Amino acid sequence: MKTTQSKGFLVLGIWLILTGLMPFLSITIPYRATIMPLLALVAGILILINR
C-alpha cells in the first residue's frame, strides 16, 4: 500500500474517518466542535499550498 506524500491529504483522511465514525460508534472527543473544523481548515490550507 502506497502512503500519501501530502500532509494535507493525511489530515483530510483523518478528518474524514473521524467524521464518519462519530455517529456510528458514539465516539466522544473533547472540544470536538473546535477540533473538527480546525482539522478541516488545516487540511485545506496544506492541500492548497501543496505540502
C-alpha distance matrix in Angstrom:
0.0 3.8 6.4 9.7 12.5 15.2 16.8 18.4 15.4 14.3 17.9 18.0 15.1 17.0 20.2 19.1 17.9 21.2 23.3 22.0 22.5 25.9 28.1 26.8 26.6 29.5 27.6 30.1 29.1 32.1 32.9 30.4 32.6 32.2 28.6 26.9 28.7 28.1 24.3 24.5 26.9 24.8 21.7 24.0 25.7 22.6 21.2 24.7 25.1 21.6 20.5
3.8 0.0 3.8 6.6 9.0 12.0 14.0 15.8 13.1 12.4 16.2 16.5 14.2 16.4 19.4 18.7 18.1 21.3 23.2 22.5 23.4 26.5 28.9 28.1 28.0 30.6 28.4 30.6 29.2 31.9 32.3 29.9 31.9 31.1 27.6 25.9 27.3 26.5 22.8 22.9 24.8 22.6 19.5 21.6 22.9 19.7 18.3 21.7 21.8 18.2 17.1
6.4 3.8 0.0 3.8 6.5 9.0 10.5 12.6 10.2 8.9 12.7 13.5 11.5 13.4 16.5 16.3 15.9 18.7 20.9 20.7 21.5 24.3 27.0 26.5 26.2 28.5 26.0 27.9 26.2 28.7 29.0 26.7 28.8 27.7 24.2 22.8 24.2 23.0 19.4 19.8 21.6 19.1 16.2 18.7 19.9 16.5 15.6 19.2 19.1 15.8 14.2
9.7 6.6 3.8 0.0 3.8 5.6 7.7 9.3 7.0 6.8 10.5 11.1 10.0 12.3 14.9 15.0 15.4 18.1 19.8 20.0 21.3 23.9 26.5 26.5 26.5 28.5 26.0 27.5 25.6 27.9 27.7 25.4 27.0 25.8 22.4 20.9 21.8 20.6 17.1 17.1 18.6 16.2 13.2 15.3 16.4 13.1 11.9 15.4 15.5 12.2 10.9
12.5 9.0 6.5 3.8 0.0 3.8 6.6 8.9 8.1 8.3 11.5 12.6 12.5 14.5 16.8 17.5 18.3 20.5 22.2 22.9 24.3 26.5 29.3 29.6 29.5 31.1 28.5 29.6 27.3 29.2 28.7 26.8 28.2 26.5 23.2 22.1 22.6 20.9 17.7 17.9 18.6 15.8 13.2 15.1 15.3 11.7 11.0 14.1 13.3 9.9 8.2
15.2 12.0 9.0 5.6 3.8 0.0 3.8 5.3 5.4 6.5 8.9 9.9 10.8 12.8 14.4 15.5 16.9 18.8 20.1 21.3 22.9 24.7 27.5 28.3 28.3 29.6 26.9 27.7 25.3 27.0 26.1 24.2 25.2 23.4 20.4 19.2 19.3 17.6 14.6 14.5 15.0 12.2 9.7 11.4 11.6 8.0 7.4 10.7 10.2 7.1 5.4
16.8 14.0 10.5 7.7 6.6 3.8 0.0 3.8 5.5 5.0 6.2 8.5 9.8 10.7 12.3 14.2 15.4 16.7 18.2 19.9 21.3 22.6 25.7 26.7 26.4 27.3 24.4 24.9 22.2 23.6 22.7 21.1 22.3 20.3 17.1 16.4 16.7 14.6 11.6 12.3 12.7 9.5 7.6 10.3 10.3 6.8 7.8 11.1 10.5 8.6 5.8
18.4 15.8 12.6 9.3 8.9 5.3 3.8 0.0 3.8 5.4 5.2 6.1 8.6 10.0 10.5 12.2 14.3 15.5 16.3 18.2 20.1 21.2 24.0 25.4 25.5 26.3 23.6 24.0 21.4 22.9 21.6 19.6 20.3 18.4 15.6 14.3 14.1 12.5 9.6 9.3 9.7 7.2 4.4 6.7 7.4 4.5 4.8 8.4 8.9 7.6 6.4
15.4 13.1 10.2 7.0 8.1 5.4 5.5 3.8 0.0 3.8 5.4 4.8 6.0 8.6 9.6 10.2 12.1 14.1 14.9 16.1 18.1 19.9 22.4 23.4 23.7 25.0 22.6 23.6 21.5 23.5 22.6 20.1 21.1 19.9 16.9 15.0 15.2 14.4 11.0 10.3 11.9 10.1 6.6 8.6 10.5 8.1 6.7 10.5 11.7 9.6 9.0
14.3 12.4 8.9 6.8 8.3 6.5 5.0 5.4 3.8 0.0 3.8 5.4 5.1 6.3 8.7 9.9 10.7 12.5 14.2 15.4 16.7 18.5 21.4 22.1 21.9 23.2 20.5 21.5 19.3 21.4 21.0 18.7 20.3 19.0 15.6 14.2 15.3 14.1 10.5 11.0 12.9 10.6 7.8 10.9 12.4 9.8 9.8 13.5 14.1 12.2 10.4
17.9 16.2 12.7 10.5 11.5 8.9 6.2 5.2 5.4 3.8 0.0 3.8 5.4 5.1 6.2 8.6 10.0 10.7 12.1 14.2 15.5 16.6 19.6 20.9 20.6 21.3 18.5 19.0 16.5 18.3 17.5 15.3 16.7 15.3 11.9 10.7 11.7 10.3 6.6 7.7 9.6 7.4 5.3 8.9 10.5 8.8 9.5 12.9 13.8 12.9 11.1
18.0 16.5 13.5 11.1 12.6 9.9 8.5 6.1 4.8 5.4 3.8 0.0 3.8 5.4 5.0 6.1 8.6 9.9 10.4 12.1 14.2 15.5 18.1 19.4 19.9 20.7 18.4 19.3 17.3 19.4 18.4 15.6 16.5 15.7 12.8 10.4 11.1 10.9 7.4 6.5 9.3 8.5 5.2 7.8 10.5 9.6 9.0 12.2 14.1 13.1 12.4
15.1 14.2 11.5 10.0 12.5 10.8 9.8 8.6 6.0 5.1 5.4 3.8 0.0 3.8 5.4 5.1 6.1 8.6 9.8 10.5 12.2 14.3 16.9 17.5 17.8 19.3 17.1 18.6 17.1 19.7 19.4 16.5 18.1 17.7 14.5 12.1 13.7 13.7 10.0 9.8 12.9 11.9 8.9 11.5 14.2 12.7 11.9 15.4 17.1 15.5 14.6
17.0 16.4 13.4 12.3 14.5 12.8 10.7 10.0 8.6 6.3 5.1 5.4 3.8 0.0 3.8 5.5 5.2 6.2 8.5 9.9 10.7 12.2 15.4 16.1 15.8 16.9 14.2 15.4 13.6 16.2 16.2 13.6 15.6 15.2 11.8 9.9 12.3 12.1 8.4 9.5 12.6 11.5 9.5 12.7 15.0 13.7 13.9 17.3 18.7 17.5 16.0
20.2 19.4 16.5 14.9 16.8 14.4 12.3 10.5 9.6 8.7 6.2 5.0 5.4 3.8 0.0 3.8 5.5 5.3 6.0 8.5 10.0 10.7 13.6 15.2 15.4 15.8 13.5 14.3 12.5 15.0 14.3 11.2 12.7 12.6 9.6 6.9 9.0 9.6 6.3 6.6 10.2 10.2 8.5 11.1 13.8 13.5 13.6 16.5 18.4 17.9 16.8
19.1 18.7 16.3 15.0 17.5 15.5 14.2 12.2 10.2 9.9 8.6 6.1 5.1 5.5 3.8 0.0 3.8 5.5 5.1 6.0 8.6 10.2 12.3 13.5 14.4 15.5 13.9 15.5 14.6 17.5 17.1 13.6 14.9 15.5 12.9 9.7 11.5 12.9 9.8 8.9 12.7 13.1 10.7 12.5 15.8 15.5 14.7 17.6 20.0 19.0 18.5
17.9 18.1 15.9 15.4 18.3 16.9 15.4 14.3 12.1 10.7 10.0 8.6 6.1 5.2 5.5 3.8 0.0 3.8 5.5 5.1 6.1 8.6 11.2 11.4 11.7 13.4 11.7 13.9 13.4 16.7 17.1 13.8 15.9 16.7 13.8 11.2 13.8 14.9 11.7 11.9 15.6 15.6 13.3 15.8 18.8 18.0 17.5 20.7 22.7 21.5 20.5
21.2 21.3 18.7 18.1 20.5 18.8 16.7 15.5 14.1 12.5 10.7 9.9 8.6 6.2 5.3 5.5 3.8 0.0 3.8 5.4 5.2 6.0 9.3 10.4 10.1 10.9 8.7 10.3 9.6 13.0 13.5 10.2 12.6 13.6 10.8 8.5 11.8 13.0 10.4 11.2 14.8 15.0 13.7 16.2 19.0 18.7 18.8 21.7 23.6 22.9 21.7
23.3 23.2 20.9 19.8 22.2 20.1 18.2 16.3 14.9 14.2 12.1 10.4 9.8 8.5 6.0 5.1 5.5 3.8 0.0 3.8 5.7 5.7 7.8 9.8 10.8 11.1 9.9 11.3 11.0 14.1 13.9 10.2 11.5 13.2 11.2 8.0 10.6 12.8 10.7 10.4 14.1 15.3 13.9 15.6 18.7 19.1 18.8 21.3 23.7 23.3 22.6
22.0 22.5 20.7 20.0 22.9 21.3 19.9 18.2 16.1 15.4 14.2 12.1 10.5 9.9 8.5 6.0 5.1 5.4 3.8 0.0 3.8 5.8 6.9 7.6 9.3 10.8 10.4 12.8 13.4 16.8 17.2 13.5 15.0 16.9 14.9 11.8 14.3 16.5 14.1 13.6 17.3 18.3 16.4 18.1 21.4 21.4 20.7 23.4 25.9 25.1 24.5
22.5 23.4 21.5 21.3 24.3 22.9 21.3 20.1 18.1 16.7 15.5 14.2 12.2 10.7 10.0 8.6 6.1 5.2 5.7 3.8 0.0 3.8 5.8 5.5 5.9 7.8 7.3 10.4 11.5 15.2 16.4 13.1 15.3 17.3 15.1 12.8 15.9 17.8 15.4 15.7 19.4 20.0 18.5 20.7 23.7 23.4 23.1 26.1 28.2 27.3 26.3
25.9 26.5 24.3 23.9 26.5 24.7 22.6 21.2 19.9 18.5 16.6 15.5 14.3 12.2 10.7 10.2 8.6 6.0 5.7 5.8 3.8 0.0 3.8 5.6 5.6 5.4 4.9 7.3 8.9 12.4 13.5 10.2 12.4 14.8 13.3 11.2 14.4 16.5 14.9 15.5 18.9 19.9 19.0 21.0 23.9 24.1 24.2 26.8 29.0 28.6 27.5
28.1 28.9 27.0 26.5 29.3 27.5 25.7 24.0 22.4 21.4 19.6 18.1 16.9 15.4 13.6 12.3 11.2 9.3 7.8 6.9 5.8 3.8 0.0 3.8 5.9 5.5 7.4 9.6 11.9 15.1 16.0 12.7 14.1 17.1 16.2 13.8 16.5 19.1 17.8 17.8 21.2 22.7 21.6 23.2 26.3 26.8 26.5 29.0 31.5 31.1 30.4
26.8 28.1 26.5 26.5 29.6 28.3 26.7 25.4 23.4 22.1 20.9 19.4 17.5 16.1 15.2 13.5 11.4 10.4 9.8 7.6 5.5 5.6 3.8 0.0 3.8 5.8 8.0 11.2 13.8 17.3 18.7 15.6 17.5 20.3 18.9 16.6 19.6 21.9 20.1 20.2 23.9 24.9 23.5 25.4 28.5 28.6 28.1 30.9 33.3 32.5 31.7
26.6 28.0 26.2 26.5 29.5 28.3 26.4 25.5 23.7 21.9 20.6 19.9 17.8 15.8 15.4 14.4 11.7 10.1 10.8 9.3 5.9 5.6 5.9 3.8 0.0 3.8 5.4 9.0 11.8 15.3 17.4 14.7 17.3 19.8 18.1 16.5 19.9 21.8 19.9 20.8 24.3 24.9 23.8 26.1 29.0 28.8 28.8 31.7 33.7 32.9 31.7
29.5 30.6 28.5 28.5 31.1 29.6 27.3 26.3 25.0 23.2 21.3 20.7 19.3 16.9 15.8 15.5 13.4 10.9 11.1 10.8 7.8 5.4 5.5 5.8 3.8 0.0 3.8 6.3 9.7 12.7 14.8 12.5 14.8 17.7 16.6 15.4 18.7 20.7 19.5 20.4 23.7 24.6 24.0 26.2 28.9 29.1 29.4 32.1 34.1 33.7 32.4
27.6 28.4 26.0 26.0 28.5 26.9 24.4 23.6 22.6 20.5 18.5 18.4 17.1 14.2 13.5 13.9 11.7 8.7 9.9 10.4 7.3 4.9 7.4 8.0 5.4 3.8 0.0 3.8 6.5 9.9 12.3 10.1 13.1 15.4 13.8 13.0 16.6 18.1 16.7 18.2 21.4 21.9 21.5 24.0 26.4 26.4 27.1 29.8 31.5 31.2 29.6
30.1 30.6 27.9 27.5 29.6 27.7 24.9 24.0 23.6 21.5 19.0 19.3 18.6 15.4 14.3 15.5 13.9 10.3 11.3 12.8 10.4 7.3 9.6 11.2 9.0 6.3 3.8 0.0 3.8 6.5 9.1 7.7 10.8 13.0 11.9 12.0 15.4 16.7 16.1 17.9 20.6 21.2 21.5 23.9 26.0 26.3 27.4 29.9 31.4 31.5 29.8
29.1 29.2 26.2 25.6 27.3 25.3 22.2 21.4 21.5 19.3 16.5 17.3 17.1 13.6 12.5 14.6 13.4 9.6 11.0 13.4 11.5 8.9 11.9 13.8 11.8 9.7 6.5 3.8 0.0 3.8 6.3 5.3 8.9 10.2 8.7 9.6 13.0 13.6 13.2 15.5 17.9 18.2 18.8 21.4 23.1 23.4 24.8 27.3 28.6 28.8 26.9
32.1 31.9 28.7 27.9 29.2 27.0 23.6 22.9 23.5 21.4 18.3 19.4 19.7 16.2 15.0 17.5 16.7 13.0 14.1 16.8 15.2 12.4 15.1 17.3 15.3 12.7 9.9 6.5 3.8 0.0 3.8 5.4 8.4 9.0 8.5 10.6 13.4 13.6 14.1 16.7 18.3 18.7 20.1 22.5 23.7 24.3 26.1 28.2 29.3 29.9 27.9
32.9 32.3 29.0 27.7 28.7 26.1 22.7 21.6 22.6 21.0 17.5 18.4 19.4 16.2 14.3 17.1 17.1 13.5 13.9 17.2 16.4 13.5 16.0 18.7 17.4 14.8 12.3 9.1 6.3 3.8 0.0 3.8 5.4 5.4 6.1 8.6 10.6 10.8 12.2 14.5 15.7 16.4 18.3 20.3 21.3 22.4 24.3 26.0 27.1 28.2 26.5
30.4 29.9 26.7 25.4 26.8 24.2 21.1 19.6 20.1 18.7 15.3 15.6 16.5 13.6 11.2 13.6 13.8 10.2 10.2 13.5 13.1 10.2 12.7 15.6 14.7 12.5 10.1 7.7 5.3 5.4 3.8 0.0 3.8 5.3 5.0 5.8 8.5 9.7 10.3 12.1 14.0 15.1 16.2 18.1 19.8 20.8 22.3 24.1 25.7 26.4 25.0
32.6 31.9 28.8 27.0 28.2 25.2 22.3 20.3 21.1 20.3 16.7 16.5 18.1 15.6 12.7 14.9 15.9 12.6 11.5 15.0 15.3 12.4 14.1 17.5 17.3 14.8 13.1 10.8 8.9 8.4 5.4 3.8 0.0 3.8 5.9 6.2 7.1 9.1 10.8 11.7 13.0 15.0 16.4 17.6 19.2 20.9 22.2 23.5 25.3 26.6 25.6
32.2 31.1 27.7 25.8 26.5 23.4 20.3 18.4 19.9 19.0 15.3 15.7 17.7 15.2 12.6 15.5 16.7 13.6 13.2 16.9 17.3 14.8 17.1 20.3 19.8 17.7 15.4 13.0 10.2 9.0 5.4 5.3 3.8 0.0 3.8 5.8 6.0 6.4 8.9 10.5 11.0 12.4 14.6 15.9 16.8 18.5 20.4 21.5 22.9 24.4 23.1
28.6 27.6 24.2 22.4 23.2 20.4 17.1 15.6 16.9 15.6 11.9 12.8 14.5 11.8 9.6 12.9 13.8 10.8 11.2 14.9 15.1 13.3 16.2 18.9 18.1 16.6 13.8 11.9 8.7 8.5 6.1 5.0 5.9 3.8 0.0 3.8 5.7 5.1 6.1 8.7 9.9 10.4 12.2 14.3 15.3 16.3 18.2 20.0 21.2 22.1 20.6
26.9 25.9 22.8 20.9 22.1 19.2 16.4 14.3 15.0 14.2 10.7 10.4 12.1 9.9 6.9 9.7 11.2 8.5 8.0 11.8 12.8 11.2 13.8 16.6 16.5 15.4 13.0 12.0 9.6 10.6 8.6 5.8 6.2 5.8 3.8 0.0 3.8 5.4 5.2 6.3 8.7 10.0 10.7 12.4 14.4 15.5 16.6 18.5 20.3 21.0 19.9
28.7 27.3 24.2 21.8 22.6 19.3 16.7 14.1 15.2 15.3 11.7 11.1 13.7 12.3 9.0 11.5 13.8 11.8 10.6 14.3 15.9 14.4 16.5 19.6 19.9 18.7 16.6 15.4 13.0 13.4 10.6 8.5 7.1 6.0 5.7 3.8 0.0 3.8 5.4 5.1 6.1 8.6 9.8 10.5 12.3 14.2 15.3 16.5 18.5 19.8 19.2
28.1 26.5 23.0 20.6 20.9 17.6 14.6 12.5 14.4 14.1 10.3 10.9 13.7 12.1 9.6 12.9 14.9 13.0 12.8 16.5 17.8 16.5 19.1 21.9 21.8 20.7 18.1 16.7 13.6 13.6 10.8 9.7 9.1 6.4 5.1 5.4 3.8 0.0 3.8 5.4 5.0 6.1 8.5 9.8 10.5 12.1 14.1 15.3 16.6 18.0 16.9
24.3 22.8 19.4 17.1 17.7 14.6 11.6 9.6 11.0 10.5 6.6 7.4 10.0 8.4 6.3 9.8 11.7 10.4 10.7 14.1 15.4 14.9 17.8 20.1 19.9 19.5 16.7 16.1 13.2 14.1 12.2 10.3 10.8 8.9 6.1 5.2 5.4 3.8 0.0 3.8 5.4 5.2 6.1 8.6 10.0 10.6 12.2 14.2 15.5 16.2 14.9
24.5 22.9 19.8 17.1 17.9 14.5 12.3 9.3 10.3 11.0 7.7 6.5 9.8 9.5 6.6 8.9 11.9 11.2 10.4 13.6 15.7 15.5 17.8 20.2 20.8 20.4 18.2 17.9 15.5 16.7 14.5 12.1 11.7 10.5 8.7 6.3 5.1 5.4 3.8 0.0 3.8 5.5 5.1 6.2 8.7 10.0 10.6 12.3 14.4 15.2 14.8
26.9 24.8 21.6 18.6 18.6 15.0 12.7 9.7 11.9 12.9 9.6 9.3 12.9 12.6 10.2 12.7 15.6 14.8 14.1 17.3 19.4 18.9 21.2 23.9 24.3 23.7 21.4 20.6 17.9 18.3 15.7 14.0 13.0 11.0 9.9 8.7 6.1 5.0 5.4 3.8 0.0 3.8 5.5 5.2 6.2 8.6 9.9 10.6 12.4 14.1 13.8
24.8 22.6 19.1 16.2 15.8 12.2 9.5 7.2 10.1 10.6 7.4 8.5 11.9 11.5 10.2 13.1 15.6 15.0 15.3 18.3 20.0 19.9 22.7 24.9 24.9 24.6 21.9 21.2 18.2 18.7 16.4 15.1 15.0 12.4 10.4 10.0 8.6 6.1 5.2 5.5 3.8 0.0 3.8 5.5 5.2 6.1 8.5 9.9 10.7 12.0 10.9
21.7 19.5 16.2 13.2 13.2 9.7 7.6 4.4 6.6 7.8 5.3 5.2 8.9 9.5 8.5 10.7 13.3 13.7 13.9 16.4 18.5 19.0 21.6 23.5 23.8 24.0 21.5 21.5 18.8 20.1 18.3 16.2 16.4 14.6 12.2 10.7 9.8 8.5 6.1 5.1 5.5 3.8 0.0 3.8 5.5 5.2 6.1 8.6 10.1 10.3 9.7
24.0 21.6 18.7 15.3 15.1 11.4 10.3 6.7 8.6 10.9 8.9 7.8 11.5 12.7 11.1 12.5 15.8 16.2 15.6 18.1 20.7 21.0 23.2 25.4 26.1 26.2 24.0 23.9 21.4 22.5 20.3 18.1 17.6 15.9 14.3 12.4 10.5 9.8 8.6 6.2 5.2 5.5 3.8 0.0 3.8 5.5 5.2 6.1 8.7 9.8 10.4
25.7 22.9 19.9 16.4 15.3 11.6 10.3 7.4 10.5 12.4 10.5 10.5 14.2 15.0 13.8 15.8 18.8 19.0 18.7 21.4 23.7 23.9 26.3 28.5 29.0 28.9 26.4 26.0 23.1 23.7 21.3 19.8 19.2 16.8 15.3 14.4 12.3 10.5 10.0 8.7 6.2 5.2 5.5 3.8 0.0 3.8 5.5 5.1 6.3 8.5 8.9
22.6 19.7 16.5 13.1 11.7 8.0 6.8 4.5 8.1 9.8 8.8 9.6 12.7 13.7 13.5 15.5 18.0 18.7 19.1 21.4 23.4 24.1 26.8 28.6 28.8 29.1 26.4 26.3 23.4 24.3 22.4 20.8 20.9 18.5 16.3 15.5 14.2 12.1 10.6 10.0 8.6 6.1 5.2 5.5 3.8 0.0 3.8 5.5 5.3 5.9 5.3
21.2 18.3 15.6 11.9 11.0 7.4 7.8 4.8 6.7 9.8 9.5 9.0 11.9 13.9 13.6 14.7 17.5 18.8 18.8 20.7 23.1 24.2 26.5 28.1 28.8 29.4 27.1 27.4 24.8 26.1 24.3 22.3 22.2 20.4 18.2 16.6 15.3 14.1 12.2 10.6 9.9 8.5 6.1 5.2 5.5 3.8 0.0 3.8 5.5 4.9 6.3
24.7 21.7 19.2 15.4 14.1 10.7 11.1 8.4 10.5 13.5 12.9 12.2 15.4 17.3 16.5 17.6 20.7 21.7 21.3 23.4 26.1 26.8 29.0 30.9 31.7 32.1 29.8 29.9 27.3 28.2 26.0 24.1 23.5 21.5 20.0 18.5 16.5 15.3 14.2 12.3 10.6 9.9 8.6 6.1 5.1 5.5 3.8 0.0 3.8 5.4 8.0
25.1 21.8 19.1 15.5 13.3 10.2 10.5 8.9 11.7 14.1 13.8 14.1 17.1 18.7 18.4 20.0 22.7 23.6 23.7 25.9 28.2 29.0 31.5 33.3 33.7 34.1 31.5 31.4 28.6 29.3 27.1 25.7 25.3 22.9 21.2 20.3 18.5 16.6 15.5 14.4 12.4 10.7 10.1 8.7 6.3 5.3 5.5 3.8 0.0 3.8 5.8
21.6 18.2 15.8 12.2 9.9 7.1 8.6 7.6 9.6 12.2 12.9 13.1 15.5 17.5 17.9 19.0 21.5 22.9 23.3 25.1 27.3 28.6 31.1 32.5 32.9 33.7 31.2 31.5 28.8 29.9 28.2 26.4 26.6 24.4 22.1 21.0 19.8 18.0 16.2 15.2 14.1 12.0 10.3 9.8 8.5 5.9 4.9 5.4 3.8 0.0 3.8
20.5 17.1 14.2 10.9 8.2 5.4 5.8 6.4 9.0 10.4 11.1 12.4 14.6 16.0 16.8 18.5 20.5 21.7 22.6 24.5 26.3 27.5 30.4 31.7 31.7 32.4 29.6 29.8 26.9 27.9 26.5 25.0 25.6 23.1 20.6 19.9 19.2 16.9 14.9 14.8 13.8 10.9 9.7 10.4 8.9 5.3 6.3 8.0 5.8 3.8 0.0
